[in-house]
Amino acid sequence: MSIALSIVLPCYNPTEGWEQRVLENIRLIEKTIPGLELILVNDGSEKDISKEVTLLSSSIQAFKYISYLPNKGKGQAIRTGLDAAIGKYIIYTDIDFPYTYESLINIYHTLQQGYDIAAGIKNDAYYDKAPKLRTIMSKSLRLMSSKLLKISVNDTQCGLKGMNQDSKDIWLGGKIDRYLFDLEAIYKAERKNKKIKAVPIELREGVVFSKIKISMMLTEVKNFIKVLISK
């Protein structure tokens, strides 16, 4: 089967019922995009997810499962999935599919139009739903990315992005293992003159936001400085 699209999902201690949400979304996407590959990367989960993985494996024709210990971070999980992806186009998102079906399809259609990278960007409706601390952090990072790094697509942390096969090496060459891996990749892509388009996205109903840890914030400050001094 020819693979038109690879979808990469990082997985770390997923909430109950996650496999049903994944399956429902894949079934929906397949109606629009035949030739779909799903790559699930278990980033050192402490939970036993073997039963859920067996269900997905038996239900999805093109399914790849990669698992390792210990937890290495979302950036490393995404790179691992991208490295295994064989689709003409690749999209990665979070395991709970927090954005609408239409948002993902718009990312795919943008790639079909000839863009190297399609980067989802959050709208005002997203911030209306997001916790206050997350909103402050997101908007602050967007401002710093624009002013200090001169990135035109300054919303680098939206968890829905797509690329063609020729562009995934930018991600594979990344050094940041945690959340700012996106920032690092987009920064490098712009300097390589990749054709990038920002694509407005929407949250689906019922999304539950994870808590932000202070330790994570401090780590990401250090990672931002790493990107900044690499200029």
N, C-alpha and C positions, 0 to 999 in steps of 0.2 A: 504493500500500500504506500502510495506517495504521501509524504507528510507535508501538508500545507502550513500547519501551525503547531509549534510545541508550546505547551503551557507549563511553566515551572512554578511549583508551590513549595516553599520552605515549611517545615513542620517542626514545632517544638512544644511538647506537652499540650496538644490540642484539646479543646473543650469537648464534652460529650456530644455525640451526634455529628461531629465534623465530617465524617465520611459520607453521610447522606447529603449534606450540603454540597460537598465536592461532586458527588455523582449527579445530583440534580443540575448543577451548573454545567457540567461537561455534557450531559444529555441535551441541554438547551443550546449550548454553543455548537454542538455537532449538527444541529438542524440548519445552521447558517454556514458553517465551515466544515465540510467533509474533509477527511484526512487529518485527524486531530491526534496529537500525541500528548500524553500527560506524564510529567516527570515529578515525582514526589520525593523530596529530600528530607529525611529524618535527621535533624540536626541535634543528635544526642538526647532525644526525649527520655525522661525518666519513666514515663508511662509505657506500658506494653500495648502497642498498637497493631500487633500482628493480625488480629481478627479483622480489623478494619481494612488493613492493607490487602488481606486475602479477598475481601469483598470487592475492593476496587480492581484488583488484578483479574478477577473472574468476570467483571462487568465491563471493563474498558479494553478494547482490542489492542491499542498501542499504549502500553503502560510500563513505565520504568520506575523502579523503587531503589533508592540509594539511602543507606543508613550507616552512620558512623558514631563513634564515641571519642571524646566527650563533646559537649556542646561547643561549637566554634563561633557562633554568631550568624546573624541573617546574611551578612555579606558573603561569608564563605559558603553558606548553603546555596545562595543564588548562583555563585560562580560554579559550584559543583553541578548544579542543574543545567546551567548554560553550556557547560563543557560537554554534557551528554546529549544535548538537544540537536536533532537532525532536521527539524522543520525549516522550510524556506524562511519563515518568520518565527520569532520567539516572543512570547509575552510572559512576564512574571507578575504575580500578585500574591496576596496573602491567602492563607488556607481557608479563611472564613468568607472569601469572596466579598469583601466589604463594599465594593462598588457595583453599580447596576450592570446588568447584561449589556445594555446599550453602550455604556462607557467602554467596556472591553471590545465590543464590535467596532466602535469608532477608532480605537487604537489600531485594530487590525486593518481597517479600511485606509487609515492614514499611511500605514506601511505599504499597502498596495498601490498607493498614489506615487510611490517613489522616494519617500523619506527613509533615511537610514535609521532614524530613531524617533519613536513617538512617546512623548513623556506626558503622563497625566498631570493635570494641575487642579488644585482644589479651588472651589468657588466659595462665595459668601455663605451659601447654605450649609456647606461643610462646617464652617466655623460656628455657625449657629447651633450645631449639634455637638460639637467637640467640647470637652472639658476646658475650663479657662486656662489652666497651666499648659495644656497641649497647644491651645490656640496661641498663647504668648510665645511659646518656643518656636512654633512653626513660622509665625509672622516675623519673629526676630531673625531666624535663620534666613528667611527669604530676603530680608533687608540686607543682611551681611553678605549674602551671596551676590546680590546685585551690586552693592557698593564696593566691597573689598575684592571679590573675585571677578567682577564684571561678567557674570553669567547672565545671558539673556533669558534662559528658562530658569528663573530663580527658585521655583517651587520644585526642588530636587527630591523631596522626601515623600512625595505621593507614591503609595505602594502599588502602582499600576503603570508598567512601562513595557514598551515593545521595541524590537530591533530586527534588522535583517541579519543573516548569517555573517556577513562581512564586518559587522559592527560589534559582535559579541567579544572579540579579542580585547576591546577596551575594558570591558568588565573583568575578563579573565586575568588581565594584567594588574588588577587593583590590589592594594595592600591593606585596606581598611576592612576589618571583618565584621564590624557592628553596623549601626544604622546609617552612618554617613558614607557608606560605600556608594550610594546613589549620587551623592554630591561629587565624590571623587570621579566617578565615571562620566557624569555630564560635563564636568569641568574639562576633563581630558578630551571628550568628544568635540566640544566647541573649539578647542585648540587644534584639533585635527581637521577642522572644517567639515565635520559631518553635517549632513542635512537633517536638522532636528525640527520637529514641530511640537508645540505645546498643545495638548488636547484637553479641553475642559471635561471633567468627570463629575459624577454625582454619587453620593453615598446611597446604598440601599437602605430600606427601612429596617430598623431593629439592630443596627450595628452596636456592639458593645466595645467600648474603647478599653484597652489595657492600661494599667497604671504605669506612670513614669517614675522610675527610681532615681534618686539623687545621684547615686553612683554612676548610673548610665549617663546622666547629664554631664557629669564631670569628664567621663571618658570621651563623650562626643565633642566637648570643648577642645580637648587635646587633639582629636582627630581633625577638627576644623583647622586648627593651627598647622597641622601636618600638611593639609591641602594648601593652605595659604602660603607657607614657606616653600612649597614646591614650585611656585610660579617662576 
